[in-house]
Amino acid sequence: MSDFSVVSSDTVLGSYVFSVQRRVVRGEGVEFTRDIVHHPGAVAMVAEDAQGRVALIRQYRSTFDTELWEIPAGTIEPDSTPLENAQRELEEEVGVSAENWHLICASVVSPGWTDQRMYIFFASELTEIPRRPDGPEELAARVHWMSRTEVADLLATSEYFDASARQGLSYFLERAVGR
């Protein structure tokens, strides 16, 4: 049990995806202020096709002003579960639905400044459906189906991956060892 507690919290910035909250915290006999980014959470998916390939997306990210390698991912929408969001995002971004799903892991992204949680799923037994990109970045994004060898080579040579992609793809590569 912690001796720390939030005394007050005010929203100082709001956006369509997140908000910034200024919190006054009491602990160790003092009060201090912390700003946190409140985020509804996100999902990411490792989607493996019948040939043992995984879907990777090459997508522009304005934060870095470059394209990054990612696995399909998205923000959790209100009143829906992480799995429901993962299913929707896979259909939108890749143009496949999956019969089998299981949760690889759930983690906090960076607990020092955000409450965002990330849920990474494994999806298999895929069926092709029309892709439904949402927004200009997704519209311009390119889907690549890569073998384990290609994924391993890309992970070893490219710095342009987000953390959830590295985590999910590491699972994908380790899963092959057990087969």
Phi, psi and omega in degrees: 000133182273146173272004179262147176208151177279123180273318179206160180211128178233140176279123181254346178204137176232143175224181181290343181246321187221171172225158174251127180246137173260118183247138169262125184242141176246133177182150180056033176079008180226161170250140180214164184251139174225136173261132178232150173266117176269125184229140183289353181104167183214163177233153173217151186229136168260106183255116182253128180273179184295340178270004180080018178262157180243148179277124172240148181240133174257111189223140176290135175233117184296334178305320181252357182051044177202172175272142177241154169274131181219162165265160179306139184200166177183169180280142177287128180273153180302148175062029174219159183273162174304319180296316178300320178292320178298317179298316180295313182297321179297319178295314182296309191277326186251330183084037174221153169246159183234140177278319183251134179224140164211151182281122175283309180195160171232135182212163172269141189284306181203085191296349178286340183216352178218151176263014181296133173250145179239129177246120180251125183248154170254131181234137179214179187055066187274148174233130180288135176221170178296134176288141181232073181299146181239103179099164186295324180294316179294324179298321181274346182295150179244132178268131178236131174262119186236144176285170178299319179297315179296319179296314180299316179297316181295317178298325182284337187247348185246133174272350187269067175230146171273165186296320181294325177294314178300316181295312180295319181288329174297319175300314180303315181290319179294326180299326181293329181295325182281354183277000000 
